[in-house]
Amino acid sequence: MAVAKIAISIDEVILKQVDRLVQKKIYPSRSRAIQEAVKDKIERISKVRLANECAKLNSGEETSLAEEGMDMEIKEWQEY
């Protein structure tokens, strides 16, 4: 994985919390702590976006589309 160096501004209170996590050896460095926090946030946003898009679906309409033509096909199936 390619890594890019960037400069960021961060609230001092948050930075102290990050430093405590590094001090407790939860993360090996500030960079890793911030990188994982950003990654987690992006994943959460992606899941929320997917959930919001799914909520827009009409389940009755989706079921109807999925079953479209099934009545005719079922009659043509062989019995087991």
N, C-alpha and C positions, 0 to 999 in steps of 0.2 A: 504494500500500500504506500503510495507516494504521500509525503507529508509536506505541507506548506507552513512556513512560519508567518505569523501575523502579529500585529500589535493590537491589543484591545484595551478599552477603558472599563474598569469594573469598580463597583461600589466597595468601599473599604471594609464594610461589615461582611459582605459576601466573601471578599478576599481572605479575611481572617477565618471565616468558616472553612474555606478551601484549605488554608494553611493548617488548620486543626486536623482535617481529614488526612493530609499528607503526613503530619506529625504522628498521627495514630497508625500510620502505615496502611491506611485503607486504600490510598492511591500512592504510586511511587513518585508523583510529581504534580505540580500545579497544572501543567499542560495536560497530563492524562486525566485529571479530575474534570477539567473544563471540557476536554474533548468528549468524554463520556457523557457529561451533562448535556452537551449540545446534541449528541447522537440520540440520547433518550428523548429529548424534547422533539426532535424531528420525527422519531418513530411514533410518539404519541400524537403529534399533529396529523401524521399520515393515517393512523387508525381512526381518529376522529373524523377526518375527511371522508374515509370510506364508510364509516357508520352514518354520516350525514347523507351521503349519496344513496346508501341502501334504504334509509328512512324515506326517501322520496319515492321509492318504488311502491306501486299498488300491488299488494300480494294477490288479490283476486285476479287482476289483469295478467300478472306474471304466470299464475297457475293456468289461466285460460290459454295463454300463448303456449305454455309448455305442453298442454294436453290437446292442443289443436290437432284435429285429424285422428286422434287416438281411437275414437269410436269405430271408425271404419277399419283401421288397422287391426284392432282387437278381434273383430269378426273374422279377419283373414288368418289369424294365427291358428296354428294347429293345437289341438287339445293334447295334453300329456296325461 
